[in-house]
């Protein structure tokens, strides 16, 4: 949670300092940053090729995170997620936005939820104007998932929002999932190099 008036300074720090530092860490697959300028909510995601690389980086990443939190004049919480699916139609560009949806899943429905996302949600999204990429991450212990869908612009998303909302309702029902929260963000940094996983 950043102070809204320090978001630009925080983005610059993430781009100029954090991203180059992470690039030197073995096993790091990049960084993304989502920002909501109205609320100050920001999501910085570092991705790692495996659990060993993540664990080996923890001390140094904690220092980077603490300093970044200071630059945003905010507070930070940390969550770990496993990437279950990731698909890119085309690279994002300046002005892209991301709709993030958090889901609650029944413990026995994790595999089914991922399959529904890959086999039902992704093909429908690919047909929508302005669709850029999508990912699904899982927190097995908490029984949660988070789906992030990137659009070329807010305008392109608004043109398909009704269809996207309808698809989300259908897909979450098929997953046996409950929507916890949905938020829109600006895509401030898109520098993840995670391989295609769809």
Number of C-alpha atoms within 10 A of each C-alpha: 18 23 17 19 13 16 22 15 14 23 22 14 16 25 18 11 14 18 18 13 14 20 13 9 17 13 18 20 18 20 23 19 20 22 25 19 17 10 11 16 19 24 16 18 19 18 23 23 15 12 10 10 15 18 11 13 16 11 9 12 18 12 11 17 17 13 17 23 17 14 20 24 17 19 13 16 8 9 6 12 16 15 17 22 20 20 19 18 13 11 11 20 15 12 13 23 25 24 19 20 18 20 20 19 22 15 12 10 14 22 12 13 24 20 16 16 25 20 12 15 19 19 11 13 20 16 9 17 13 22 22 23 21 25 22 25 19 23 18 14 8 11 16 21 26 21 20 19 21 26 26 22 20 19 14 16 22 13 13 15 14 11 15 17 11 10 16 16 14 13 17 19 13 14 20 16 21 16 17 12 11 13 12 17 21 21 25 23 21 17 17 16 14 16 12 10 13 17
